[in-house]
Amino acid sequence: MQPDGEPAQRLFERGEGLTYNDFIILPGHIDFAAEDVDLSTRITRNIPLKNPFVSSPMDTVTESSMAIGLALLGGLGIIHYNNRPETQIAEVRKVKRFENGFITDPVVLGPDNTIADIDAIHTGHGFSGIPITEDGTLGSRLIGIVTNRDFDFEVDRSRPLREVMVTDLVTAPEGITLAEANQILRESKKGKLPIVDKRGFLVSLVSRTDLKKNRDYPEATKDERKQLRVGAAVSTRESDRERLAGLVEAGADLIVIDAAQGDSIFQMRTIEHIKKEYPGVDVLAGNVVTARQCEHLIAAGADGIRVGMGPGSICITQDTMAVGRAQATAVFNCSRFCRQKGIPVVADGGIANTGALAKALACGASAGMMGALFAGTREAPGEYVYKDGVRVKKYRGMASLEAMERGGGKRYGYSESSLKVAQGVAGLVVDKGSVFDLVPYIVQSLRQSFQDIGVRTIPQLHAAIDSGDILYEIRSPSAQREGAVHGLLAYQEPVLGTGEERERR
């Protein structure tokens, strides 16, 4: 029987630059349930993920809240560097401490603080179990603790905490193990366990919610010490070597060398420096779009390759610089070469929806890096505002003039005095709710996509690409229109992961 469609090798060897919209994957045979699909993968040689998604190191996408959320859900967040080194280092530490069990920098108040102060902390941080010390600082004598149940029905929010705090405390001594602390929490049925030294001074805190997180997030991306994994971006500048040292000391599992055009002597020297000084830290290098570029970075010691020049929704590199490559073609060619070397590829850019992520994986990527898809979520940096009655957040390219004014030009090799040429724009994205709702939606969509293709795992998908068992077909402009919503005056479009809809015309 003459097969329908064509294998990936023939599809991409035509010499035309193809985007994810330009082709479709033909269905395979289903003999398993979508729940049987295993999306485990690797972002680099030594870092496994349960789910194939990574957040982009952009200042409107990834700080500690995003990195914590994605790591709990089986992915990974990359902390941006458009900030002071100590700020980025602190963000990495927040992630590494999150699942460690011992909260070493808890929010602390004093007895003269008020219930209104607790309300403000709850609004800003989402928690309200607060230790009370003599002078309101960590490292002074613990005298009480305040939780929701102590003031829920109190009308006078100006009451001092000394009047509502609990003073009959269950505590544990400094030096106790996490397992022992957890056992005390179970037996005492308390929400928080303060850890104190021999003088009764507060040292740290253990929360019952950490026990629940271990139960509720079995796919969490963790290191050997059971801490959440996190990545951090650096530039190729010599001045970032001190930043790099601080990030490694803080526990960053992955260093992402963030450059718009990654095939440079500067990046190769940076890779070599990292592998020499910090051999236990993996390096994700890029961005590149050709096999030759991949070869240079792998030879320098890269553990993973980041592919994409100009396909992002807020990127204008290809228009401005006339350099880059159509993303699907770039991912296929780079992945084919890197797979021979045992190096994973991360497809960065152009992933506007779950179908594009499935296509990136079907082009050979081991994971997708996304900015726009995660921008606008509750965990993304920035405040919500309203635009024409729609709740939105700011989203900007790191090459937008706005971002470069804060330091984003490092990614593009600009000095402080350089005339900066914008390769990105700033815009607004609609509120997408929380990543804790969005990511399960993405995961389920991917599982159903893999079921339709007829493969159960990402390695099986890649093997089928190489063998030609998966077939593809070019989509004409008419076919692309036909495959999307058409012929309606208006319709309700689902907002990813929120369970809500918005009207489109």
C-alpha positions in Angstrom: 0.0 0.0 0.0 1.3 3.4 -0.9 1.7 5.4 2.3 -0.1 8.7 2.8 2.1 11.6 3.7 5.9 11.6 3.9 8.6 11.1 6.6 10.2 14.0 8.4 13.5 13.7 6.5 11.8 14.2 3.1 9.5 16.9 4.5 12.3 19.1 5.8 14.9 18.4 3.0 12.9 20.3 0.5 14.9 23.5 1.4 11.8 25.4 2.4 11.6 27.0 5.9 8.6 25.4 7.7 6.9 26.7 10.8 4.6 24.6 13.0 1.5 25.8 11.1 2.9 24.7 7.7 2.5 20.9 8.4 0.3 18.4 10.1 1.1 15.0 11.7 -0.9 12.2 10.2 -2.6 9.9 12.8 -1.3 6.5 13.8 -2.9 3.4 15.3 -4.3 3.7 18.8 -3.9 0.7 21.1 -3.5 2.4 24.5 -5.3 5.0 26.6 -4.1 8.6 26.8 -3.3 8.0 30.5 -0.7 5.5 29.4 1.4 8.2 27.8 4.6 8.9 29.7 6.0 12.4 28.9 9.3 12.0 30.8 12.2 13.6 29.1 15.5 15.4 29.6 16.2 19.1 29.2 20.0 18.4 29.3 22.3 15.4 29.5 21.8 15.0 33.3 18.6 16.7 34.2 15.4 14.7 33.8 11.9 16.1 33.7 8.5 14.4 34.1 6.9 16.9 31.6 8.5 18.5 28.6 8.1 22.2 29.3 10.4 25.0 30.4 9.7 28.7 31.1 11.7 31.3 29.2 14.2 33.5 31.2 12.2 36.7 30.5 11.5 39.4 33.1 7.8 39.2 32.5 7.7 35.3 32.7 10.1 33.7 35.2 11.0 34.5 38.7 10.8 32.2 41.8 6.9 31.9 41.8 6.9 30.6 38.2 10.0 28.4 38.8 8.4 26.8 41.9 5.1 26.2 40.2 6.6 24.6 37.1 9.1 22.4 39.1 6.2 21.1 41.3 4.3 20.2 38.1 7.2 18.3 36.5 8.8 21.1 34.4 11.5 23.7 35.0 11.7 27.5 35.3 14.7 29.6 34.2 15.2 32.7 36.3 15.9 35.8 34.2 19.0 38.0 34.6 17.4 41.4 33.8 18.2 42.4 37.4 21.0 42.8 39.9 23.0 39.6 40.6 21.9 39.5 44.2 18.3 39.7 43.2 18.6 36.8 40.8 20.6 34.8 43.3 17.9 35.4 45.9 15.2 34.2 43.5 17.2 30.9 43.0 17.5 30.5 46.7 13.7 30.9 47.2 13.2 28.0 44.8 15.8 25.7 46.4 14.4 26.4 49.9 10.8 25.9 48.9 10.7 22.1 49.2 13.5 21.7 51.5 11.0 21.6 54.4 12.9 24.1 56.6 11.8 27.7 55.8 14.9 29.6 56.8 13.6 33.0 56.1 9.9 33.0 57.4 7.8 36.1 57.7 7.9 37.2 61.3 6.0 39.8 63.2 6.1 41.3 66.7 3.5 41.4 69.5 2.7 45.1 68.7 1.8 44.3 65.1 -1.9 44.1 64.3 -4.3 41.8 62.6 -4.3 44.2 59.7 -0.6 43.4 59.2 -1.5 39.7 58.9 -4.2 40.6 56.4 -1.6 42.5 54.3 0.8 39.5 54.4 -2.0 37.1 53.4 -2.9 39.4 50.4 0.7 39.7 49.3 2.0 36.2 50.0 -1.0 34.0 50.3 -0.3 32.6 53.8 -1.1 33.8 57.3 0.5 31.4 59.9 3.0 33.9 61.3 5.5 33.3 64.2 5.6 36.1 66.7 9.0 37.0 68.3 9.9 39.6 71.0 11.2 42.2 68.5 9.4 41.0 65.3 12.5 39.6 63.7 14.0 36.2 63.0 16.6 35.3 65.5 14.9 36.7 68.6 12.9 34.8 71.3 9.7 33.1 70.0 6.7 34.1 72.1 3.7 33.0 70.0 2.2 32.2 66.7 -0.9 33.5 64.9 -3.0 31.5 62.4 -6.3 32.2 60.6 -8.4 30.6 63.3 -7.1 33.1 65.9 -8.7 36.1 64.2 -11.1 35.0 61.4 -14.1 36.5 63.0 -12.5 39.5 64.6 -14.1 42.8 63.5 -11.4 45.1 64.9 -8.4 44.5 62.6 -6.4 47.0 64.6 -6.1 44.7 67.6 -2.4 43.9 68.5 -1.3 40.4 67.9 -0.3 39.9 71.6 -4.1 39.8 72.3 -4.9 37.0 69.8 -1.7 35.0 69.4 -1.3 31.4 70.7 1.4 31.1 73.4 1.1 27.4 74.2 3.5 26.3 71.4 4.7 23.0 70.0 8.3 23.6 68.9 11.3 21.5 67.9 15.0 22.0 68.7 17.5 23.2 66.1 19.3 20.3 64.4 16.2 18.1 64.1 15.8 16.2 60.8 13.1 16.9 58.4 11.6 13.5 58.9 11.5 14.0 62.7 9.9 17.5 62.2 7.3 16.0 59.9 6.5 13.3 62.5 5.9 16.0 65.1 3.6 17.8 62.7 1.6 14.7 62.1 1.2 13.9 65.8 0.5 17.5 66.9 -1.9 18.2 64.0 -0.4 21.7 63.9 0.0 23.7 60.7 3.4 25.2 61.5 6.3 23.9 63.6 8.8 26.6 64.8 12.4 25.4 65.1 14.2 27.1 68.0 17.7 27.1 69.4 18.7 26.4 73.0 17.8 30.0 74.0 14.3 29.7 72.5 15.2 32.0 69.6 13.4 31.3 66.3 15.7 29.7 63.7 13.3 28.4 61.0 9.9 27.0 60.4 8.4 23.8 59.0 5.0 23.9 57.4 2.4 21.2 57.1 1.8 22.4 53.5 5.2 20.9 52.6 3.9 17.5 53.6 0.9 18.0 51.4 3.0 19.2 48.5 5.0 16.0 48.6 1.7 14.1 48.3 0.0 16.4 45.8 2.9 16.8 43.3 4.5 13.4 42.8 6.0 14.5 39.4 7.9 17.4 41.0 11.4 18.1 39.4 13.8 17.6 42.3 17.5 17.1 42.8 19.2 14.4 44.9 18.6 16.3 48.1 14.8 16.4 47.3 14.9 20.2 46.6 13.1 21.6 43.6 15.4 22.1 40.6 15.8 25.5 39.0 17.7 27.1 36.1 19.2 30.5 35.9 20.3 32.6 32.8 23.6 34.4 32.4 25.2 36.3 29.6 28.5 35.7 27.9 30.0 38.9 29.5 33.1 38.6 31.7 31.2 40.7 34.2 28.6 37.9 34.7 31.3 35.5 36.1 30.6 36.8 39.6 26.9 36.5 39.1 27.5 32.9 37.8 29.5 32.0 41.0 26.7 33.3 43.2 24.0 31.3 41.2 26.0 28.1 41.5 26.6 28.7 45.2 22.8 29.3 45.7 22.1 25.9 44.2 21.2 26.5 40.5 20.9 23.1 38.8 21.1 24.5 35.3 22.9 27.5 33.8 21.3 28.8 30.6 23.7 31.0 28.5 21.2 33.5 27.1 22.3 34.9 23.7 20.2 35.7 20.6 22.9 34.2 18.4 24.7 31.6 20.4 27.4 30.4 17.9 30.1 32.7 19.1 33.6 32.5 20.6 32.2 34.3 23.6 29.7 31.6 24.3 32.2 28.8 23.7 34.5 30.4 26.3 31.7 30.8 28.7 30.8 27.1 28.4 34.4 26.1 28.8 34.7 28.3 31.9 31.5 26.8 33.5 32.5 23.2 32.8 36.0 23.8 34.2 35.0 25.7 37.4 31.6 24.0 38.1 31.7 20.6 36.5 28.6 19.4 38.4 26.4 22.1 36.8 24.7 21.4 33.4 24.8 24.1 30.7 22.0 24.8 28.2 23.6 26.7 25.3 22.2 28.7 22.4 20.3 30.1 20.7 21.1 28.4 17.4 19.3 27.1 14.3 21.8 25.0 12.3 23.6 21.7 12.9 27.0 23.4 12.4 26.2 25.8 15.3 25.1 22.9 17.4 28.4 21.1 16.7 30.5 24.1 17.9 28.6 24.4 21.2 28.6 20.7 21.9 32.4 20.6 21.2 32.8 23.3 23.9 30.9 21.2 26.4 27.2 22.1 26.2 24.9 19.6 27.9 21.8 20.8 26.0 21.0 23.0 23.0 18.4 25.7 22.8 17.0 26.2 19.3 15.3 29.3 17.9 16.1 32.6 16.4 13.2 34.9 15.9 10.0 32.8 16.1 8.7 34.2 19.4 5.4 36.2 19.4 7.2 39.3 20.7 10.3 38.9 18.6 11.2 40.9 15.4 14.7 39.6 14.9 14.0 38.0 11.5 12.5 41.2 10.2 15.1 43.5 11.7 18.3 41.4 11.2 17.3 39.3 8.2 18.9 36.4 10.1 17.3 33.3 11.7 15.3 30.3 10.5 11.8 29.0 10.4 11.4 27.2 13.7 10.1 23.8 12.7 13.0 23.4 10.2 15.5 24.7 12.8 14.3 22.2 15.4 14.3 19.3 13.0 17.8 19.8 11.7 19.3 20.7 15.1 17.6 17.8 16.8 18.7 15.2 14.1 22.3 16.2 14.7 22.1 16.5 18.5 20.4 13.1 18.9 23.5 11.5 17.3 25.6 13.1 20.1 23.2 12.3 22.9 22.3 15.9 23.5 18.7 17.1 24.1 17.3 20.0 22.2 14.9 22.6 23.7 12.7 24.3 21.2 12.5 27.9 22.1 9.8 30.1 20.5 6.7 29.7 18.3 4.8 27.5 20.8 1.6 29.4 20.9 -0.6 26.5 21.9 -0.5 22.8 22.9 -0.5 21.7 19.3 2.6 23.6 18.5 4.3 22.0 21.5 3.4 18.6 20.2 4.8 19.5 16.8 8.0 20.7 18.4 8.4 17.3 20.0 7.5 15.6 16.8 10.3 17.6 15.1 12.8 16.1 17.5 12.8 18.4 20.5 13.0 16.9 24.0 11.2 19.9 25.6 9.6 23.2 24.7 10.6 26.6 26.1 7.7 28.9 26.4 7.2 32.6 27.2 3.9 33.8 25.8 2.1 30.6 26.9 3.1 31.2 30.6 3.0 35.0 30.5 -0.2 36.4 32.0 -0.5 33.6 34.6 -0.7 34.4 38.3 2.8 33.2 38.8 4.4 35.4 36.1 6.0 38.7 37.4 4.0 41.9 37.3 0.6 43.2 38.3 -2.7 42.7 36.5 -4.3 45.7 34.9 -7.4 46.2 32.8 -7.4 47.1 29.2 -10.7 47.7 27.5 -12.4 45.7 30.3 -10.0 42.7 29.9 -7.7 41.6 32.7 -4.1 41.6 31.4 -0.5 41.5 32.3 2.5 43.0 30.5 4.6 40.8 28.3 7.7 42.0 26.6 10.6 40.6 24.6 14.0 40.9 26.2 15.1 42.8 23.0 12.4 45.3 23.3 13.7 48.8 24.1 11.8 48.7 27.4 13.5 45.6 28.5 17.0 46.6 27.3 16.8 49.8 29.4 16.8 47.5 32.4 19.7 45.4 31.1 18.2 43.0 28.7 20.6 44.1 26.0 23.2 41.7 27.5 21.5 39.0 25.5 22.2 40.8 22.3 25.8 41.8 23.0 25.2 45.5 23.6 27.3 47.6 25.9 25.8 50.2 28.1 26.8 52.9 25.6 25.8 51.1 22.5 23.1 52.3 20.2 20.4 49.6 20.8 18.4 48.2 17.9 15.1 46.7 19.1 14.6 43.0 18.1 11.4 42.7 20.2 8.3 44.5 21.3 6.3 45.0 24.5 2.6 44.1 24.7 -0.2 42.7 26.8 -1.5 39.2 27.3 -4.8 38.1 28.8 -5.0 36.7 32.3 -4.6 32.9 32.1 -5.2 32.1 35.7 -2.6 29.9 37.6 0.0 27.6 36.1 -1.4 25.0 38.5 -4.5 24.9 36.3 -2.8 25.7 33.0 -0.1 23.0 33.1 -2.4 20.0 33.8 -4.4 21.2 30.7 -1.2 21.2 28.6 -0.2 17.8 29.9 -3.5 16.2 29.1 -3.5 17.8 25.6 -0.1 16.4 24.9 -1.1 12.9 26.1 -4.1 12.9 23.8 -1.9 14.2 20.9 0.6 11.3 21.5 -2.3 8.9 21.5 -3.5 10.2 18.2 0.0 9.9 16.7 0.2 6.4 18.2 3.3 6.7 20.4 3.5 6.4 24.2 6.7 8.2 25.0 9.0 10.9 23.8 11.9 8.5 23.0 9.4 6.3 21.1 8.3 9.5 19.2 11.9 10.3 18.3 12.7 6.8 17.2 9.6 6.9 14.9 10.9 10.1 13.4 14.3 8.5 12.6 12.6 5.3 11.2 10.1 7.2 9.1 7.2 5.5 10.9 5.6 8.9 11.6 4.2 10.7 8.5 3.6 14.4 7.9 1.8 16.5 5.3 2.2 20.0 4.2 -0.8 22.3 4.8 -1.8 24.8 2.3 -3.0 28.2 3.5 -6.5 27.0 2.8 -5.9 23.9 4.8 -4.6 26.0 7.7 -7.8 28.1 7.6 -9.9 24.9 7.4 -8.2 23.5 10.4 -9.0 26.5 12.6 -12.4 28.0 13.5 -14.0 29.4 10.4 -17.4 30.4 9.0 -18.8 31.9 12.2 -19.9 35.4 13.0 -18.7 35.0 16.6 -17.7 32.1 18.8 -16.6 31.3 22.4 -12.9 30.5 22.6 -11.6 28.5 25.6 -8.9 30.3 27.6 -6.1 27.8 28.2 -6.4 26.0 31.5 -8.9 28.4 33.1 -12.2 26.6 32.2 -13.4 29.9 30.9 -14.3 31.2 27.5 -14.0 34.5 25.7 -16.0 35.7 22.7 -14.1 36.2 19.4 -15.3 37.7 16.1 
